[in-house]
Structures are given as C-alpha cells and as structure tokens.
Amino acid sequence: MRRAPPRTTAERRRCAVVTGASHGLGSVVTRLLAGEGYDLILVAREPAPLAKEAREARRFGGSVVEVAGDVATAATRARIVEAVGRRSGLDLLVNNASELGPSPLPPLVKMPLDALEAVYRVNVVAPVALVQGLLPALRRRKGLVVNISSDAAVGGYPGWGAYGASKAALDLVSLTLAHELSEAGVSVVAVDPGDMRTRMHQSAYPGQDISDRPLPEVTLPFWAWLLGRPMTEVSGHRFRAQADHWGPDP
C-alpha cells in the first residue's frame, strides 16, 4: 500500500478505532487506514498478533496505540475510551470484532445459552457500548461508525443462527443509531463484507477446504469508495462490500 503524503503540523490528523484489528478483515482495514494517514487505536484479544499489526501500521508514519483485550468487557472498553480521550476527536469507529460461537457450529436449538449470550455481548452489546462511550469524540469530528455485519444476518443458514441473529440485531442497531445521531452529525453504516478466507470462517468449517473464498483484500476497493463518500450520504444504509454495485442494500 502507498505511504501517506507528509502532513504539516497545522494539518489535523484523522483518528480511527478498529476492533478485531489483528487478523483478517480488521488487518486489511487497519493497513488501508494507516496508508491513508490515520492515527490508529487498534484493539484485539491476542497481544502478540496485535503488536505485530501495530508494527506494520507504524511503518506508514502515524501514531498507533494498542489495546489488548476483549471488547465484551467494560475494562477494555474503558481503555479504548481513555485512548481516544487523549485525541481531539474521533473520525472513524470500525466495530469489526466478532464472536462466532462454538465450533463446529451447533443448531440453534442446541446452542448453549451461555455461548449465545457471549455472541451477543461481543456482536451487539459491545458496539453499542463503544458508541455510547465514544460519542463525544465522534460528535466533535462528525465521525463515522462502521458496524461489520454478515450475509448470515439475512440468510437463516443452519448452524449460523446465533451469529446470524446477532448480526441481524446489529443491522437494526446501526439503522437506529443512524437516525438517532443524525442531528449530532454522526453517521452510522452496516457493512456485509461477504464470504472471505479468514480464521473465523475456517473455524465455522473445521477441517474443510475454504480456499475457494477470496482473501479479505477483495474488499479494499469498497473501503476506498466508502471512505470517499460524504458521510451524510451513506449514513443509515447497509452495504455489501463484494457486490457489483456499492449502492445501499434495498
């Protein structure tokens, strides 16, 4: 990826938070943003992969803060809010961290309820909590919230009930927040990145060959398009990153 052009000291640097930043789609988005000149606050559960991703992002010259922890916990979210609080505002929040649930995927009627609750804590509660905690910073920059959804939110696929239901809930959360925050100048979108060759997708199909799925880099043209749009134009919409046309989902 290209290195961002140098900025003058008077030029305000953009700031982004990316959760689930150390693998797959999160890594791709992180490196895109680093190349576009964003300062980054990167969040992931595993410290070693997170540190590696942060080192790569720092090659582009921006500030990178690592927050190792689970976004389902209030303590981790408080550290994210604290890190953002040291900035003058927040331009972009990418709620990418996701919980799949048990592997192999059980039918919904056999899903352990504690595991179901864990899926919702990461996929629904944590994004809402982060928007609540980061709202003052988002409001100052008229920022954008991107909630990562899934085709499972609309597919009703056997075995994907818990994950899909949580992403369907996140879609409605995204639309509701877009309506509620419009007067504050904060925009919210949901993005379905499509089937990809990721660690999570492999966990859903243990032992199976998923090499026919594209790598997460397939979504890069979409992200460049989205971040180049006026935020008020995209807010409230659900997008499919691998669609032939990047207009809003009907």
C-alpha positions in Angstrom: 0.0 0.0 0.0 1.1 3.5 -0.7 2.6 5.6 2.1 0.5 8.7 3.0 1.9 12.0 2.0 3.6 14.0 4.7 1.3 16.4 6.6 2.1 19.8 8.0 2.0 20.3 11.8 -1.0 22.5 11.3 -3.0 19.8 9.5 -5.3 17.8 11.7 -4.6 14.1 11.5 -7.6 11.8 11.3 -8.1 9.2 14.0 -9.7 5.8 13.8 -10.5 2.9 16.2 -10.5 -0.6 14.7 -11.6 -3.5 16.8 -10.7 -7.1 15.9 -7.7 -5.4 14.2 -5.1 -8.2 14.3 -6.5 -10.7 11.8 -8.5 -10.9 8.5 -10.7 -8.0 7.6 -9.5 -6.0 10.6 -5.9 -6.2 9.4 -6.8 -5.2 5.9 -8.8 -2.2 7.1 -6.0 -1.2 9.5 -3.4 -1.1 6.8 -5.6 0.8 4.5 -6.2 3.5 7.1 -2.6 3.6 8.1 -1.7 4.2 4.4 -4.3 7.0 4.2 -2.7 8.8 7.1 -4.9 7.9 10.0 -3.7 7.7 13.6 -4.9 4.4 14.9 -6.2 2.8 18.1 -6.1 -0.9 17.4 -8.0 -3.4 19.6 -7.7 -7.2 19.7 -7.8 -10.0 22.2 -4.4 -11.5 21.5 -1.5 -9.3 22.4 1.2 -10.8 20.1 -0.7 -10.6 16.8 -1.9 -7.2 17.8 1.6 -6.0 18.4 2.7 -7.3 15.0 -0.2 -5.5 13.3 0.7 -2.3 15.1 4.3 -2.5 14.0 3.2 -2.8 10.4 0.8 0.1 10.8 3.6 2.3 12.2 5.6 1.9 9.0 3.3 4.5 7.5 4.4 7.1 10.0 1.3 7.6 12.1 0.6 7.2 15.8 -0.6 3.7 16.7 -2.0 2.7 20.2 -2.5 -0.9 21.1 -5.4 -2.0 23.3 -5.1 -5.7 24.0 -8.4 -7.0 25.5 -11.9 -8.3 24.9 -14.4 -5.6 23.8 -17.1 -7.6 25.7 -15.5 -6.3 28.9 -16.1 -2.9 30.4 -12.5 -2.7 31.4 -11.3 -3.0 27.8 -13.8 -0.5 26.5 -12.8 2.0 29.2 -9.2 1.7 27.9 -10.4 2.5 24.4 -12.3 5.5 25.6 -9.3 6.7 27.5 -7.0 6.3 24.5 -9.4 8.3 22.3 -9.8 10.9 25.1 -6.1 11.8 24.5 -7.1 12.9 21.0 -9.0 15.9 19.8 -11.8 13.7 18.4 -12.6 10.5 16.5 -13.2 10.3 12.8 -14.0 6.6 12.4 -15.0 3.7 14.6 -14.9 0.3 12.9 -16.7 -2.3 15.1 -15.2 -5.4 13.5 -14.6 -7.6 16.5 -17.0 -10.6 16.3 -17.7 -13.7 18.2 -18.7 -16.8 16.1 -19.7 -19.1 18.9 -18.9 -22.8 19.4 -17.1 -24.7 16.6 -18.3 -26.7 14.8 -21.5 -24.6 14.6 -24.4 -26.2 16.5 -28.0 -25.9 15.6 -29.7 -23.1 17.3 -31.9 -25.5 19.3 -28.7 -27.0 20.8 -26.8 -23.7 21.3 -25.6 -23.4 24.9 -27.3 -20.3 26.3 -24.1 -19.0 27.9 -22.4 -19.2 24.5 -25.4 -17.4 22.9 -25.1 -14.6 25.4 -21.3 -14.4 24.7 -22.0 -13.9 21.0 -24.4 -11.1 21.7 -22.1 -9.4 24.2 -19.4 -9.1 21.5 -21.5 -8.6 18.4 -24.3 -6.4 19.7 -23.7 -5.0 23.2 -20.0 -4.1 22.7 -20.6 -1.9 19.5 -23.5 -0.1 21.3 -21.3 0.4 24.4 -18.4 1.8 22.3 -20.7 4.2 20.5 -22.0 5.4 23.9 -18.5 5.8 25.3 -17.0 7.4 22.2 -19.9 9.6 21.3 -18.4 12.9 22.5 -15.3 12.3 20.4 -17.3 11.2 17.4 -19.5 14.2 17.7 -16.5 16.6 17.7 -15.3 15.2 14.4 -18.7 14.4 12.9 -17.4 10.9 12.7 -18.5 7.6 11.0 -19.4 4.4 12.8 -19.0 1.2 10.7 -20.6 -1.9 12.1 -19.4 -5.2 10.4 -22.4 -7.3 9.6 -22.7 -10.6 7.6 -24.8 -12.3 5.0 -25.8 -14.7 7.8 -27.9 -11.8 9.1 -30.4 -12.3 6.3 -29.7 -15.9 5.3 -31.1 -18.1 8.0 -28.3 -20.6 7.4 -28.5 -23.8 9.5 -25.8 -23.7 12.2 -25.4 -19.9 11.9 -28.4 -19.0 13.9 -26.7 -17.4 16.9 -24.1 -15.5 14.8 -26.7 -14.5 12.2 -29.2 -13.3 14.7 -26.6 -11.2 16.4 -25.6 -9.6 13.1 -29.3 -9.0 12.2 -29.6 -7.2 15.6 -26.5 -5.2 14.8 -28.0 -4.2 11.4 -31.1 -2.8 13.3 -28.8 -1.1 15.9 -26.9 0.5 13.0 -30.1 1.9 11.4 -31.5 3.1 14.7 -28.2 4.8 15.7 -28.1 6.5 12.3 -31.5 8.0 12.9 -30.8 9.0 16.5 -27.4 10.5 15.8 -28.1 12.4 12.6 -28.6 15.7 14.4 -25.3 15.2 16.2 -23.6 14.9 12.8 -22.5 11.3 13.5 -23.0 8.8 10.6 -23.6 5.0 11.0 -23.5 2.2 8.4 -23.6 -1.5 8.4 -21.2 -3.4 6.1 -21.5 -7.1 5.0 -18.0 -8.0 3.8 -19.2 -11.2 2.2 -17.6 -14.7 2.3 -13.9 -14.5 2.9 -11.0 -16.8 3.6 -10.5 -15.8 7.3 -9.7 -17.6 10.5 -13.2 -17.1 11.7 -14.7 -18.6 8.5 -12.3 -21.6 8.9 -13.5 -22.1 12.5 -17.0 -22.4 11.1 -16.0 -25.2 8.9 -13.2 -27.1 10.8 -11.2 -29.4 8.6 -12.8 -28.2 5.4 -11.0 -26.5 2.5 -12.2 -22.9 2.2 -9.5 -21.9 -0.3 -12.2 -21.0 -2.9 -13.2 -18.0 -0.8 -11.4 -14.7 -1.6 -9.0 -13.1 0.8 -10.2 -10.1 2.8 -8.2 -7.8 0.4 -11.0 -8.3 -2.1 -12.9 -5.6 -0.1 -10.3 -2.9 -0.5 -12.0 -1.1 -3.4 -15.2 -0.9 -1.4 -13.5 0.7 1.6 -11.8 3.2 -0.6 -15.2 4.1 -2.1 -17.0 4.3 1.2 -14.4 6.5 2.9 -14.5 8.8 -0.1 -18.3 9.4 0.1 -20.0 12.2 2.0 -20.9 10.7 5.4 -24.4 12.0 5.4 -25.0 10.4 2.0 -24.1 6.9 3.3 -25.5 7.0 6.9 -28.3 4.6 7.7 -27.5 2.3 4.8 -26.3 -1.4 4.7 -23.6 -2.1 2.2 -22.3 -5.3 0.7 -18.5 -5.0 0.1 -18.4 -7.6 -2.6 -21.5 -6.5 -4.5 -21.2 -5.5 -8.2 -22.7 -2.1 -7.2 -21.9 -0.4 -3.9 -25.1 1.5 -3.6 -27.1 0.8 -0.4 -28.8 -2.5 0.0 -32.5 -2.3 -0.9 
